[in-house]
Amino acid sequence: MIIAIANHKGGTGKTTTTINLGVSLANMNFRVLLIDLDSQGNLTYSFGIDDDCLSISDVFTGKKTLEEVIVRKEGLDILPANMQLSDIELSLHSVDDRVYVLKYMLDPIIANYDYVLIDCPPSRSLLTINALIVADKVISTILLDVLSIQGLKHIRNTVNEIKEVFNEKLSFLGILAVNTDLRKKISLEVLDFIRKNIDIPLFMTNIRSNVKIAEAPSYAESIFAYDPTSNGAVDYKSLALEITTLKTMNEWL
């Protein structure tokens, strides 16, 4: 299964979720590949991978193969990214099949993995469109505030357009609320609004506010390596179990 972690709004926990959901799935003995598709390279940095390393940009340009670029960390494979990726996106605009480049790149290795998680840029960019065209499912991470609802509406529209034109199998796996504090009235109001007005399922799991999650990247570790007993580790393990259960119940590929 290929899952794009996407929201057109920044700062909604996409990278944190890609990392910790991925490690949780790897801890369950699934074969997992994480793809950093954001030129900021936050996922790459969070694993302590050097900014000047070989990256997915080198695969886009044909200078390196995927096997040469992939890095192994915490039981999973990672395709790193760096600022060169912003130049790659510009150059893709002159390619005829520019929306399928990532699909062509990944097709030969997809069978090697049970889960591929793509950390998308926080915009409706060509790289995001590439990710949605290759993906089976989308997870949209949100903060429980009013502005996140706008971002959620934008990514919903984009997914619907991609589904209609390029990728008919694409659908939302769910909305994931992150950095939550359900004691706050606004949090409960936003959750209620989403349930009543947004036709995308909400995960039963939500990721509670947890300082350990914010600290872990400073030590180049996932929350499971940094503090496996924290609320963050508990919540991301719960999310992984919820996803694998849904996959089994619905017999997804």
C-alpha positions as CSV (number, residue, x, y, z in Angstrom):
1,M,0.0,0.0,0.0
2,I,1.3,3.4,-0.9
3,I,0.1,6.2,1.4
4,A,0.6,9.9,0.7
5,I,0.7,12.0,3.9
6,A,-0.7,15.3,2.6
7,N,-2.1,18.7,3.5
8,H,-1.7,21.9,1.6
9,K,-1.2,23.7,4.9
10,G,2.2,23.5,6.6
11,G,2.9,22.7,10.2
12,T,0.3,20.0,10.5
13,G,2.5,17.1,11.5
14,K,3.0,15.4,8.1
15,T,6.6,14.7,8.6
16,T,6.2,13.6,12.2
17,T,3.5,11.2,11.2
18,T,5.4,9.8,8.2
19,I,8.3,9.0,10.5
20,N,6.5,7.5,13.5
21,L,3.8,5.7,11.6
22,G,6.5,4.2,9.4
23,V,8.7,3.1,12.3
24,S,5.6,1.7,14.1
25,L,4.7,-0.4,11.0
26,A,8.3,-1.6,10.8
27,N,8.2,-2.6,14.4
28,M,5.2,-4.8,13.4
29,N,7.6,-6.6,10.9
30,F,6.2,-4.9,7.8
31,R,8.6,-3.9,5.1
32,V,8.4,-0.1,5.0
33,L,9.8,2.6,2.7
34,L,9.6,6.3,3.6
35,I,9.9,8.9,0.8
36,D,10.9,12.5,1.6
37,L,9.3,14.5,-1.2
38,D,9.7,17.9,0.5
39,S,12.7,20.0,-0.5
40,Q,13.0,21.2,3.1
41,G,14.2,17.7,3.9
42,N,12.7,17.6,7.4
43,L,12.2,13.9,7.4
44,T,15.8,13.4,6.2
45,Y,17.1,15.7,8.9
46,S,14.9,14.0,11.6
47,F,16.8,10.7,11.0
48,G,20.2,12.4,11.2
49,I,20.9,11.9,7.5
50,D,23.4,14.5,6.1
51,D,22.0,17.2,3.9
52,D,24.7,16.5,1.3
53,C,23.8,12.9,1.0
54,L,22.7,11.2,-2.1
55,S,19.0,11.9,-2.4
56,I,15.8,11.3,-4.4
57,S,16.9,14.2,-6.6
58,D,19.8,12.1,-7.9
59,V,17.2,9.4,-8.9
60,F,15.0,11.9,-10.7
61,T,18.0,13.1,-12.8
62,G,19.1,9.5,-13.5
63,K,22.5,10.0,-11.9
64,K,21.8,7.2,-9.3
65,T,19.5,4.2,-8.9
66,L,17.1,3.9,-6.0
67,E,19.2,1.2,-4.5
68,E,22.2,3.5,-4.4
69,V,20.2,6.3,-2.6
70,I,18.1,4.4,-0.1
71,V,19.3,4.7,3.5
72,R,18.4,2.1,6.2
73,K,17.3,3.5,9.7
74,E,15.3,2.0,12.6
75,G,14.3,-1.1,10.6
76,L,13.0,0.7,7.5
77,D,14.2,2.2,4.2
78,I,14.3,5.9,3.5
79,L,14.6,7.9,0.3
80,P,16.2,11.2,1.5
81,A,15.6,14.7,0.1
82,N,17.4,18.0,0.2
83,M,17.1,21.5,-1.4
84,Q,18.1,20.2,-4.8
85,L,14.5,18.8,-5.0
86,S,13.2,22.3,-5.6
87,D,15.3,22.5,-8.8
88,I,14.0,19.1,-9.8
89,E,10.5,20.3,-9.6
90,L,11.2,23.2,-11.9
91,S,12.9,20.9,-14.4
92,L,10.0,18.5,-14.4
93,H,7.7,21.1,-16.0
94,S,9.5,20.5,-19.3
95,V,9.0,16.7,-19.1
96,D,6.1,15.2,-21.2
97,D,5.0,12.7,-18.6
98,R,5.9,15.0,-15.7
99,V,3.0,13.8,-13.4
100,Y,4.0,10.2,-13.7
101,V,7.8,10.5,-13.1
102,L,7.5,9.2,-9.5
103,K,5.3,6.4,-10.5
104,Y,7.8,5.2,-13.2
105,M,10.6,5.5,-10.6
106,L,8.9,3.4,-8.0
107,D,7.2,0.8,-10.1
108,P,10.2,-1.6,-10.1
109,I,10.6,-1.7,-6.3
110,I,7.0,-1.4,-5.0
111,A,6.7,-5.2,-4.6
112,N,9.5,-5.1,-2.1
113,Y,7.4,-3.2,0.4
114,D,4.2,-3.7,2.4
115,Y,3.9,0.1,3.0
116,V,5.3,3.1,1.2
117,L,4.7,6.4,3.0
118,I,5.3,9.6,1.1
119,D,5.9,12.9,3.0
120,C,4.4,15.5,0.7
121,P,5.2,19.2,0.4
122,P,2.7,21.6,2.0
123,S,1.4,22.8,-1.3
124,R,-0.4,21.7,-4.5
125,S,2.9,21.3,-6.2
126,L,4.0,19.0,-9.1
127,L,5.7,16.8,-6.6
128,T,2.5,16.5,-4.5
129,I,0.6,15.6,-7.7
130,N,3.2,12.9,-8.5
131,A,2.7,11.5,-5.0
132,L,-1.1,11.4,-5.3
133,I,-1.0,9.7,-8.7
134,V,1.1,6.9,-7.4
135,A,-0.7,6.6,-4.1
136,D,-3.5,4.2,-3.1
137,K,-4.6,6.2,0.0
138,V,-4.2,9.6,1.5
139,I,-3.8,10.5,5.2
140,S,-4.4,14.2,5.9
141,T,-2.9,15.4,9.2
142,I,-4.5,18.4,10.9
143,L,-4.3,20.6,13.9
144,L,-7.6,21.2,15.6
145,D,-8.0,24.8,14.7
146,V,-10.1,26.7,12.2
147,L,-7.3,27.3,9.7
148,S,-6.7,23.6,9.3
149,I,-10.2,23.1,8.1
150,Q,-9.4,25.3,5.1
151,G,-6.3,23.3,4.3
152,L,-8.4,20.1,4.6
153,K,-10.9,21.4,2.1
154,H,-8.1,22.3,-0.4
155,I,-6.5,18.8,-0.2
156,R,-9.9,17.2,-0.5
157,N,-10.5,19.1,-3.7
158,T,-7.1,18.1,-5.1
159,V,-7.6,14.5,-4.3
160,N,-11.0,14.4,-6.0
161,E,-9.4,16.0,-9.1
162,I,-6.5,13.5,-9.2
163,K,-9.0,10.7,-8.7
164,E,-11.2,11.8,-11.5
165,V,-8.4,12.4,-14.1
166,F,-5.4,10.3,-13.2
167,N,-5.8,7.8,-10.4
168,E,-9.3,6.3,-10.0
169,K,-8.2,4.1,-7.1
170,L,-7.1,7.0,-4.9
171,S,-9.1,7.7,-1.8
172,F,-8.7,9.0,1.7
173,L,-7.6,6.6,4.4
174,G,-8.6,9.2,7.0
175,I,-8.0,12.5,8.7
176,L,-5.5,12.4,11.6
177,A,-5.7,15.0,14.3
178,V,-2.3,15.7,15.8
179,N,-1.0,17.7,18.8
180,T,-4.4,17.4,20.3
181,D,-5.7,18.5,23.7
182,L,-9.3,17.4,23.9
183,R,-9.8,19.5,27.1
184,K,-9.9,22.6,24.8
185,K,-13.3,23.6,23.6
186,I,-12.0,24.6,20.2
187,S,-10.6,21.1,19.6
188,L,-14.0,19.5,20.3
189,E,-15.8,22.0,18.1
190,V,-13.4,21.4,15.2
191,L,-13.8,17.6,15.5
192,D,-17.6,18.0,15.6
193,F,-17.5,20.3,12.5
194,I,-15.4,17.8,10.5
195,R,-17.6,14.9,11.4
196,K,-20.7,16.8,10.3
197,N,-19.4,18.7,7.3
198,I,-16.3,16.9,5.8
199,D,-17.0,13.7,3.9
200,I,-13.7,12.1,4.9
201,P,-13.4,9.6,7.8
202,L,-11.7,10.6,11.0
203,F,-9.3,8.1,12.5
204,M,-10.3,6.9,16.0
205,T,-6.7,7.5,17.0
206,N,-5.6,11.1,17.6
207,I,-2.0,12.1,18.4
208,R,-1.9,13.9,21.8
209,S,0.3,16.9,22.5
210,N,3.6,15.4,23.7
211,V,6.9,17.2,24.1
212,K,8.8,14.0,23.5
213,I,7.6,14.0,19.9
214,A,9.0,17.4,19.4
215,E,12.3,16.5,21.0
216,A,13.0,13.3,19.1
217,P,14.2,14.8,15.8
218,S,16.9,16.7,17.8
219,Y,18.4,13.3,18.6
220,A,17.9,11.9,15.1
221,E,15.4,9.4,16.3
222,S,11.8,8.4,16.0
223,I,9.6,8.6,19.1
224,F,10.0,4.8,19.5
225,A,13.8,5.1,19.8
226,Y,13.7,8.3,21.8
227,D,11.0,7.4,24.4
228,P,9.0,4.2,23.6
229,T,6.8,4.7,26.8
230,S,5.7,8.2,25.9
231,N,2.1,9.2,24.8
232,G,3.5,9.8,21.4
233,A,4.7,6.3,21.0
234,V,1.5,4.9,22.4
235,D,-0.6,7.0,20.0
236,Y,1.4,6.2,16.8
237,K,1.4,2.5,17.7
238,S,-2.4,2.8,18.0
239,L,-2.6,4.5,14.6
240,A,-0.5,1.7,13.0
241,L,-2.8,-0.9,14.5
242,E,-5.9,1.0,13.3
243,I,-4.6,1.2,9.8
244,T,-3.5,-2.5,9.6
245,T,-6.9,-3.5,10.9
246,L,-8.7,-1.4,8.4
247,K,-6.5,-2.9,5.6
248,T,-7.4,-6.4,6.7
249,M,-11.1,-5.7,7.0
250,N,-11.3,-4.0,3.6
251,E,-8.8,-6.3,1.8
252,W,-6.9,-3.3,0.3
253,L,-3.9,-4.1,-1.8
